[in-house]
Amino acid sequence: MKRRQFLALGAALALTPLSVSANEGWIPYEPGSVAALLAQGETVFLDYSATWCSTCKAQERAIEAIRAANPAYSATITFVRVDWDTYGRAAITTNLNIPRRSTLVLLKGEQELGRIVADTRRGQIQSLMDLGL
């Protein structure tokens, strides 16, 4: 990794706690942030969403209800929101073969633990999140 990239990534990670509190337990995706979290051994839950997407909003409500019912999810999993309008064609999307917005992906290390595409059922989303516990 080049020094300039390393310093930029370090600065982004230093600001992460501010982003989390401002975004109610979600880290907004920035290039390189997911790779850094995975390298630190974090389990990462990616939510590919758009502000105008009704399916994304339904998924968000389910995720928030699940997290509220069991704080272990927030303690164990790092939740990252990937803005589809900004990063729909970026490497974070194409490298994981993300087909569309309203896709949820759970990652640990270099392994994908599971994914859901356009499913809003709370039981299905919870089953995906359970893989991270």
C-alpha positions as a printed NumPy array, in Angstrom:
array([[  0.   ,   0.   ,   0.   ],
       [  1.303,   3.435,  -0.867],
       [  2.015,   5.843,   1.949],
       [ -0.561,   8.391,   0.756],
       [ -3.295,   5.723,   0.613],
       [ -2.296,   4.446,   4.051],
       [ -2.517,   7.925,   5.574],
       [ -5.887,   8.606,   3.937],
       [ -7.256,   5.294,   5.176],
       [ -5.944,   5.98 ,   8.683],
       [ -7.639,   9.375,   8.694],
       [-10.911,   7.836,   7.496],
       [-10.804,   5.202,  10.226],
       [ -9.992,   7.82 ,  12.86 ],
       [-13.221,   9.617,  11.927],
       [-15.301,   6.431,  11.911],
       [-16.651,   6.779,  15.483],
       [-18.025,  10.219,  14.563],
       [-19.726,   8.758,  11.516],
       [-21.249,   5.929,  13.502],
       [-22.871,   8.187,  16.084],
       [-24.088,  10.594,  13.41 ],
       [-25.616,   7.747,  11.419],
       [-27.267,   5.842,  14.295],
       [-25.016,   2.8  ,  14.39 ],
       [-24.154,   2.723,  10.684],
       [-20.858,   3.606,   9.078],
       [-21.297,   5.281,   5.694],
       [-19.104,   3.517,   3.143],
       [-15.907,   5.234,   2.032],
       [-13.455,   3.613,  -0.409],
       [-11.087,   1.336,   1.482],
       [-13.061,   1.335,   4.722],
       [-14.505,  -2.181,   4.36 ],
       [-11.113,  -3.684,   3.494],
       [ -9.629,  -2.037,   6.584],
       [-12.421,  -3.31 ,   8.838],
       [-12.079,  -6.852,   7.482],
       [ -8.287,  -6.706,   7.933],
       [ -8.901,  -5.838,  11.594],
       [-10.966,  -9.018,  11.978],
       [-14.356,  -7.311,  12.006],
       [-17.533,  -8.968,  10.78 ],
       [-19.072,  -6.505,   8.326],
       [-22.725,  -6.227,   7.301],
       [-23.093,  -4.298,   4.026],
       [-26.396,  -2.658,   3.156],
       [-26.538,  -1.51 ,  -0.47 ],
       [-29.316,   1.048,  -0.397],
       [-30.672,   4.204,  -1.968],
       [-32.65 ,   6.929,  -0.244],
       [-35.462,   6.623,  -2.802],
       [-35.766,   2.792,  -2.594],
       [-38.879,   1.527,  -0.775],
       [-37.472,  -2.011,  -0.464],
       [-34.327,  -0.562,   1.132],
       [-36.453,   1.346,   3.651],
       [-38.372,  -1.829,   4.559],
       [-35.079,  -3.686,   5.047],
       [-33.771,  -0.834,   7.19 ],
       [-36.835,  -0.982,   9.461],
       [-36.384,  -4.748,   9.885],
       [-32.665,  -4.421,  10.602],
       [-33.221,  -1.685,  13.181],
       [-35.938,  -3.718,  14.932],
       [-33.677,  -6.78 ,  15.056],
       [-30.762,  -4.756,  16.412],
       [-32.977,  -3.09 ,  19.019],
       [-34.262,  -6.465,  20.208],
       [-30.765,  -7.944,  20.587],
       [-27.803,  -5.615,  21.303],
       [-25.379,  -8.491,  20.547],
       [-25.734,  -7.726,  16.84 ],
       [-24.416,  -4.187,  17.236],
       [-21.703,  -5.362,  19.606],
       [-20.463,  -8.08 ,  17.245],
       [-21.124,  -6.8  ,  13.729],
       [-20.017,  -3.564,  12.061],
       [-22.849,  -2.183,   9.927],
       [-21.847,  -0.306,   6.761],
       [-24.301,   1.445,   4.475],
       [-23.215,   1.608,   0.826],
       [-25.023,   4.337,  -1.113],
       [-26.122,   2.692,  -4.363],
       [-26.34 ,   5.987,  -6.236],
       [-22.718,   6.789,  -5.406],
       [-21.078,   3.336,  -5.355],
       [-23.332,   1.209,  -7.588],
       [-20.543,   0.824, -10.127],
       [-17.574,   1.014,  -7.755],
       [-15.168,  -1.809,  -6.949],
       [-16.961,  -2.572,  -3.638],
       [-20.021,  -3.43 ,  -5.732],
       [-18.533,  -5.065,  -8.817],
       [-15.987,  -7.184,  -6.917],
       [-18.799,  -8.726,  -4.854],
       [-21.104,  -9.115,  -7.882],
       [-23.856,  -7.072,  -6.248],
       [-26.801,  -7.178,  -8.677],
       [-28.846,  -4.258,  -7.374],
       [-29.7  ,  -1.979,  -4.498],
       [-31.517,  -3.615,  -1.565],
       [-28.759,  -6.217,  -1.322],
       [-27.49 ,  -7.188,   2.134],
       [-24.122,  -8.968,   2.479],
       [-22.331, -10.339,   5.547],
       [-18.524, -10.606,   5.339],
       [-15.813, -11.942,   7.645],
       [-12.174, -11.896,   6.556],
       [-12.117, -12.828,   2.887],
       [-15.283, -14.908,   3.155],
       [-18.852, -13.991,   2.319],
       [-21.019, -15.549,   5.014],
       [-24.29 , -14.841,   3.238],
       [-26.432, -12.414,   1.28 ],
       [-30.013, -11.389,   0.691],
       [-31.276,  -9.619,  -2.418],
       [-34.517,  -7.597,  -2.207],
       [-35.968,  -9.635,   0.657],
       [-37.673,  -7.665,   3.412],
       [-38.775, -10.544,   5.635],
       [-37.521, -10.005,   9.156],
       [-36.843, -13.722,   9.707],
       [-34.628, -13.936,   6.632],
       [-32.695, -10.806,   7.572],
       [-32.261, -12.033,  11.141],
       [-30.98 , -15.386,   9.876],
       [-28.349, -13.539,   7.865],
       [-27.367, -11.434,  10.858],
       [-27.225, -14.557,  13.051],
       [-24.376, -15.83 ,  10.879],
       [-22.266, -12.981,  12.255],
       [-22.765, -13.813,  15.922]])
